[in-house]
Amino acid sequence: MQCRSRALLVSLLAVASASPCKPRPASSTSASATTTPTLPLTGTGSELSAANSSLSLLKIAIGHGLQNYTCLNSSAAVKAPGALAVLYDVTDLYPGMSGSSLIADVFDALTTTLIWNQDIPLNLQNSEAANPGTPAVPNAMAESLYGAVVGSPFPSPAAALSLPTVLPASIPFLGHHYFDSAGSPTFDLSAAGLLGSMAKASDVTAPSTAEKGPLGTGAVDWLELKDNGRGISQGISQVFRVMTAGGVSETCNKVDAATGSVPYTAFYWFYG
């Protein structure tokens, strides 16, 4: 496993160095006395809006889980009713933020590193779907086999993220991402006492160089989400999903089921 991971990391660094993604110019929002984290750009010409200048960066998280999909029939368009993910706090790993910060190439490659080096951290209906395999031999299963346990998708107690080939210390658990009964994308950052009940504000296509994931279907869009006005959020006003890996569904004519799920990882930037 370590040999596989070290070889993968070397490959990831090469990919990250050639990636069109690059940081935005520094804004007036400061999360550190010495470093101002800046949202990445796709580098494709289509970009998300910058963070609201009146808000401050609260947390940077990396999420790992499933994008869920439904198909009415084989000729219908795929619908995406929700997602499930465990969130880990990588704020201090952002380059220049702390003594444990990563270099930029390694930080930017974390979503790719994570999708191939950690089992899906959810309670799955089929445990064999948890392991991603390797980039050379992915454990690509039918989308219908990736579903989480209904009513109890998140393991308890929550565990920190361990990537020993990249980091000497574990990455602390931050919270959960899910869609509530009203269909609102929700971010429960329980470890930080923050909650976001959001609605999508805009999206852009992920770069063509983005990691396609174990199913090889592609990386989901980058998103901007804003508070949905339901009065549920606590401290979170704006969320960005960036640097995505995996998560795209096949078309309904290829999905042999009414519902399916696809593994994904992403960075989430929280502002309030």
C-alpha positions in Angstrom: 0.0 0.0 0.0 2.8 2.4 0.9 4.7 1.7 -2.3 1.5 2.3 -4.3 0.8 5.5 -2.5 4.3 6.9 -2.8 4.2 6.2 -6.6 0.8 7.8 -6.8 1.9 10.9 -5.0 4.9 11.4 -7.3 2.4 11.1 -10.2 0.0 13.5 -8.6 2.7 16.2 -8.1 3.5 16.0 -11.8 -0.2 16.4 -12.7 -0.7 19.2 -10.2 2.3 21.1 -11.6 0.8 21.0 -15.1 -2.8 21.7 -14.0 -4.5 24.9 -15.2 -5.9 25.6 -11.7 -4.2 28.5 -10.1 -4.9 30.8 -7.1 -7.0 33.9 -7.4 -5.3 37.2 -6.5 -5.4 37.8 -2.8 -8.6 39.4 -1.5 -9.1 41.6 1.6 -10.4 38.6 3.6 -7.6 37.3 5.9 -7.7 34.0 7.7 -4.1 34.3 9.0 -1.7 37.0 10.1 0.8 35.9 7.4 -1.3 34.2 4.7 -4.4 35.0 2.8 -5.9 31.8 1.3 -7.3 32.3 -2.2 -9.9 30.3 -4.0 -8.5 28.4 -7.0 -9.4 29.1 -10.5 -10.3 26.4 -13.1 -8.1 28.1 -15.6 -10.6 27.3 -18.4 -12.0 30.8 -18.8 -15.2 30.0 -16.9 -14.9 30.9 -13.2 -17.0 31.1 -10.1 -17.5 34.5 -8.6 -15.1 35.6 -5.9 -16.1 35.2 -2.3 -18.2 38.1 -0.9 -15.7 40.7 0.3 -17.7 41.3 3.4 -17.3 37.7 4.6 -14.4 36.0 6.3 -13.0 32.6 5.5 -14.1 30.2 8.3 -12.8 26.8 7.3 -11.3 24.9 4.3 -12.5 21.3 4.3 -11.9 18.2 2.2 -14.9 16.0 1.6 -15.1 12.4 0.7 -18.3 10.5 -0.1 -20.9 9.9 -2.8 -22.8 11.9 -5.3 -26.3 10.4 -5.6 -28.3 10.1 -8.8 -31.7 8.9 -10.1 -33.0 7.9 -13.5 -36.7 7.8 -14.3 -36.0 5.5 -17.3 -33.2 4.6 -19.7 -34.0 7.6 -22.0 -34.4 10.2 -19.2 -31.8 12.7 -18.1 -29.8 11.9 -15.0 -31.0 13.9 -11.9 -28.8 14.6 -8.9 -31.0 14.7 -5.7 -28.2 14.9 -3.2 -24.8 13.9 -1.8 -23.2 12.4 1.3 -19.7 13.2 2.5 -17.5 13.2 5.5 -15.6 16.5 5.9 -12.1 16.9 7.3 -10.5 20.2 8.4 -7.5 21.1 6.1 -7.4 24.8 7.0 -4.0 24.6 8.6 -2.7 22.5 5.7 -3.2 25.4 3.2 0.3 26.6 2.2 1.7 29.2 4.6 -1.1 28.9 7.2 0.8 27.0 9.9 3.8 24.9 10.8 2.0 21.9 9.4 1.2 23.5 6.0 1.8 21.6 2.8 3.5 22.9 -0.3 1.0 24.0 -2.9 1.4 21.1 -5.3 0.7 18.5 -2.5 -2.2 20.5 -1.1 -3.8 20.9 -4.5 -3.5 17.2 -5.2 -5.2 16.2 -1.9 -8.6 15.4 -3.6 -6.9 13.0 -6.0 -4.8 11.5 -3.2 -7.8 11.0 -1.0 -10.1 9.4 -3.6 -7.4 6.7 -4.3 -6.0 6.2 -0.8 -9.0 6.1 1.5 -12.0 3.8 1.5 -15.3 5.6 1.1 -15.9 6.8 4.8 -19.6 5.9 4.8 -21.7 3.0 6.0 -22.3 1.3 2.6 -24.9 -1.2 1.7 -22.2 -3.2 -0.1 -18.9 -3.1 1.8 -17.0 -4.3 -1.3 -17.6 -0.9 -2.9 -15.6 1.0 -0.3 -12.1 0.3 -1.7 -11.3 2.4 -4.7 -8.7 0.1 -6.1 -5.8 1.8 -7.9 -5.6 4.2 -10.9 -4.2 1.3 -12.9 -6.8 -1.2 -11.7 -9.8 0.7 -10.3 -12.5 -1.0 -8.3 -15.2 0.2 -10.7 -18.6 -1.2 -9.8 -22.1 -0.6 -11.0 -23.4 2.7 -9.6 -26.3 0.9 -7.9 -23.7 -0.9 -5.7 -22.4 2.3 -4.1 -25.4 3.3 -2.0 -25.0 4.3 1.6 -27.1 2.7 4.4 -30.4 4.6 4.4 -31.0 6.3 7.8 -27.5 5.7 9.0 -25.0 6.7 6.3 -22.3 8.1 8.7 -20.0 6.0 10.9 -20.1 6.7 14.6 -18.0 7.8 16.3 -16.5 10.0 13.6 -12.8 9.3 12.8 -10.0 11.6 11.7 -8.5 11.1 8.3 -5.1 9.3 8.1 -2.9 9.7 5.0 0.5 8.5 6.4 2.3 8.6 3.1 1.5 12.3 2.7 1.1 13.6 6.3 2.7 12.7 9.6 -0.4 13.5 11.5 -4.1 12.7 10.9 -6.5 15.4 9.6 -9.2 16.2 12.1 -12.9 15.4 11.5 -14.9 18.5 10.8 -18.4 17.4 10.0 -20.9 16.0 7.5 -22.4 17.0 4.2 -25.9 15.8 3.3 -29.2 17.0 1.8 -32.0 17.5 4.3 -35.6 16.4 3.9 -36.4 19.7 2.1 -33.6 18.9 -0.5 -31.3 21.6 0.8 -27.5 21.0 0.7 -26.5 21.0 4.3 -23.1 21.3 5.9 -23.0 20.4 9.6 -19.5 21.4 10.8 -20.2 20.0 14.3 -16.6 20.1 15.3 -16.5 23.9 14.7 -20.1 24.7 15.9 -21.1 25.9 12.3 -24.1 24.9 10.2 -24.9 25.8 6.6 -28.3 25.3 4.9 -27.5 26.3 1.4 -28.8 26.7 -2.2 -26.8 26.6 -5.4 -25.9 30.0 -6.7 -23.7 29.1 -9.7 -21.6 26.4 -11.2 -18.7 25.9 -13.7 -17.4 22.8 -15.3 -14.4 21.2 -13.7 -11.1 21.4 -15.7 -10.7 18.5 -18.2 -7.5 17.5 -16.4 -9.4 16.9 -13.1 -9.3 13.4 -11.6 -12.1 11.3 -13.1 -12.4 8.9 -10.1 -12.7 5.1 -9.8 -15.5 4.9 -12.3 -13.7 7.1 -14.8 -16.8 9.2 -15.4 -15.3 12.6 -14.7 -15.2 15.3 -12.0 -18.4 17.1 -10.8 -18.8 20.8 -11.4 -17.3 23.4 -9.1 -20.1 25.2 -7.2 -20.9 28.4 -5.4 -23.7 28.0 -2.7 -25.3 30.7 -0.6 -27.5 30.6 2.5 -31.0 29.6 1.4 -32.9 32.0 3.7 -34.7 29.4 5.7 -33.1 30.7 9.0 -31.3 27.4 9.7 -27.7 28.3 9.0 -25.4 29.1 11.9 -22.4 31.2 11.0 -22.1 30.0 7.3 -23.2 32.3 4.5 -21.3 31.1 1.5 -19.7 27.8 0.4 -17.5 27.0 -2.6 -16.9 23.4 -3.9 -13.7 23.3 -5.9 -10.9 21.0 -7.0 -13.4 18.2 -7.5 -12.4 14.6 -8.3 -14.9 12.0 -9.5 -18.6 12.0 -8.8 -20.1 12.2 -12.4 -22.8 9.7 -13.2 -23.1 7.8 -16.4 -26.1 8.5 -18.7 -29.3 6.8 -17.8 -29.1 4.4 -20.8 -25.9 3.0 -19.2 -27.1 2.9 -15.6 -28.9 -0.4 -14.9 -30.9 0.9 -12.0 -33.3 3.7 -11.0 -30.8 5.0 -8.4 -27.1 5.1 -8.2 -24.1 6.7 -6.5 -20.6 7.7 -7.6 -17.5 8.2 -5.3 -16.1 11.8 -5.2 -13.9 14.1 -3.3 -13.8 17.9 -3.2 -12.5 20.9 -1.3 -15.2 23.0 0.4 -14.4 26.6 1.4 -16.7 28.1 4.0 -17.3 31.8 4.5 -19.3 33.7 7.1 
